[in-house]
Amino acid sequence: MSRLEAETASASARASIEDPPTAAGPGEPAIRPATVEDGAGVWRLVVDSGVLDVNSSYAYLLFLDHFGHTSVVAETGTEDVVGFVTGFRPPRRPEVIFVWQVAVAESMRGRGLARRLLEALIRLDGCRGARYLETTVTPSNAPSRALFRSLARGLDAELTVSPYLGEELFPEEGHEPEELHRIGPIRITPSTPGPPRSPNAGGQRSATRKDP
Ligand SMILES: CC(C)(COP(=O)(O)OP(=O)(O)OC[C@H]1O[C@@H](n2cnc3c(N)ncnc32)[C@H](O)[C@@H]1OP(=O)(O)O)[C@@H](O)C(=O)NCCC(=O)NCCS
């Protein structure tokens, strides 16, 4: 039967998510919403990860064209994509941000970049109104489980893990089941990361907002 595990984390360890996103320090990758032009770099990171399901490059281009506003990439000064989170709002559950895939280049791991990417993601204008972040993780992916535990702790939100896609649903041999990780309710202050827009550029930054 279904296993349900709940973990609640302490509020103290990290800065509040209501703080504005930290500007990238010297040498730190900058985080911004994704565009279709990031599709190739994202696809490469997925291939290089060696653990993520690799979809066609076309799938990433299409996904980022449609859902770039709910996805983020981290890039270095040389404009290489060194990390990303792809996400979307499930049409029938707009209170949810669903994270499809996350990866960080091996050379950049262990420095908090994946955490920063997820925190930037939930502040995007495209994630306005979302109260839960969901994703699926395989039982053997310890780094990914640690990442979402860490995010929940930083948000002072509950993390629940429940069965989702059983291995019998996958056509290929040996695919692990995917468990649903759900974090929330979360309180979000949207603010699109990236270079500040000129007041004359036609775009408007969103007002700071706290969900009730
Ligand atoms: C999972 C992944 C994205 C983490 O990236 P990262 O930038 O190194 O992660 P962070 O430095 O932000 O660490 C976030 C938390 O996860 C923990 N963590 C990260 N890698 C870990 C590892 N290999 N083992 C144990 N814990 C790990 C960190 O300790 C941190 O927790 P803390 O805040 O309690 O200290 C990266 O390892 C990766 O790209 N893996 C391959 C792709 C993948 O598995 N994606 C996830 C499934 S969609």
PDBQT file of the ligand as one rigid body, heavy atoms in Angstrom, charges set to zero:
ROOT
HETATM    1  C1  LIG A 301      20.975  16.755  -7.875  1.00  0.00    +0.000 C 
HETATM    2  C2  LIG A 301      21.824  17.931  -8.343  1.00  0.00    +0.000 C 
HETATM    3  C3  LIG A 301      20.964  18.815  -9.261  1.00  0.00    +0.000 C 
HETATM    4  C4  LIG A 301      22.293  18.738  -7.104  1.00  0.00    +0.000 C 
HETATM    5  O1  LIG A 301      22.983  19.894  -7.547  1.00  0.00    +0.000 OA
HETATM    6  P1  LIG A 301      23.936  20.749  -6.556  1.00  0.00    +0.000 P 
HETATM    7  O2  LIG A 301      24.067  22.120  -7.134  1.00  0.00    +0.000 OA
HETATM    8  O3  LIG A 301      25.185  20.004  -6.278  1.00  0.00    +0.000 OA
HETATM    9  O4  LIG A 301      23.054  20.795  -5.214  1.00  0.00    +0.000 OA
HETATM   10  P2  LIG A 301      23.202  21.878  -4.028  1.00  0.00    +0.000 P 
HETATM   11  O5  LIG A 301      24.656  22.200  -3.839  1.00  0.00    +0.000 OA
HETATM   12  O6  LIG A 301      22.271  23.010  -4.266  1.00  0.00    +0.000 OA
HETATM   13  O7  LIG A 301      22.729  21.043  -2.766  1.00  0.00    +0.000 OA
HETATM   14  C5  LIG A 301      21.394  21.095  -2.286  1.00  0.00    +0.000 C 
HETATM   15  C6  LIG A 301      21.253  20.098  -1.161  1.00  0.00    +0.000 C 
HETATM   16  O8  LIG A 301      21.392  18.761  -1.657  1.00  0.00    +0.000 OA
HETATM   17  C7  LIG A 301      22.469  18.099  -0.978  1.00  0.00    +0.000 C 
HETATM   18  N1  LIG A 301      23.215  17.316  -1.962  1.00  0.00    +0.000 N 
HETATM   19  C8  LIG A 301      23.607  17.707  -3.189  1.00  0.00    +0.000 A 
HETATM   20  N2  LIG A 301      24.300  16.720  -3.781  1.00  0.00    +0.000 NA
HETATM   21  C9  LIG A 301      24.331  15.693  -2.893  1.00  0.00    +0.000 A 
HETATM   22  C10 LIG A 301      24.910  14.406  -2.924  1.00  0.00    +0.000 A 
HETATM   23  N3  LIG A 301      25.609  13.959  -3.997  1.00  0.00    +0.000 N 
HETATM   24  N4  LIG A 301      24.738  13.599  -1.856  1.00  0.00    +0.000 NA
HETATM   25  C11 LIG A 301      24.041  14.018  -0.773  1.00  0.00    +0.000 A 
HETATM   26  N5  LIG A 301      23.468  15.249  -0.685  1.00  0.00    +0.000 NA
HETATM   27  C12 LIG A 301      23.623  16.067  -1.727  1.00  0.00    +0.000 A 
HETATM   28  C13 LIG A 301      23.332  19.211  -0.430  1.00  0.00    +0.000 C 
HETATM   29  O9  LIG A 301      24.080  18.786   0.707  1.00  0.00    +0.000 OA
HETATM   30  C14 LIG A 301      22.305  20.253  -0.076  1.00  0.00    +0.000 C 
HETATM   31  O10 LIG A 301      21.666  19.916   1.132  1.00  0.00    +0.000 OA
HETATM   32  P3  LIG A 301      21.866  20.845   2.472  1.00  0.00    +0.000 P 
HETATM   33  O11 LIG A 301      21.261  22.177   2.124  1.00  0.00    +0.000 OA
HETATM   34  O12 LIG A 301      21.096  20.073   3.486  1.00  0.00    +0.000 OA
HETATM   35  O13 LIG A 301      23.329  20.891   2.701  1.00  0.00    +0.000 OA
HETATM   36  C15 LIG A 301      23.099  17.460  -9.101  1.00  0.00    +0.000 C 
HETATM   37  O14 LIG A 301      23.762  16.488  -8.316  1.00  0.00    +0.000 OA
HETATM   38  C16 LIG A 301      22.816  16.854 -10.463  1.00  0.00    +0.000 C 
HETATM   39  O15 LIG A 301      22.751  17.570 -11.476  1.00  0.00    +0.000 OA
HETATM   40  N6  LIG A 301      22.622  15.519 -10.531  1.00  0.00    +0.000 N 
HETATM   41  C17 LIG A 301      22.324  14.849 -11.799  1.00  0.00    +0.000 C 
HETATM   42  C18 LIG A 301      20.896  15.135 -12.252  1.00  0.00    +0.000 C 
HETATM   43  C19 LIG A 301      19.848  14.758 -11.211  1.00  0.00    +0.000 C 
HETATM   44  O16 LIG A 301      19.922  13.734 -10.544  1.00  0.00    +0.000 OA
HETATM   45  N7  LIG A 301      18.801  15.641 -11.093  1.00  0.00    +0.000 N 
HETATM   46  C20 LIG A 301      17.746  15.475 -10.088  1.00  0.00    +0.000 C 
HETATM   47  C21 LIG A 301      16.612  14.651 -10.563  1.00  0.00    +0.000 C 
HETATM   48  S1  LIG A 301      15.483  15.557 -11.624  1.00  0.00    +0.000 SA
ENDROOT
TORSDOF 0
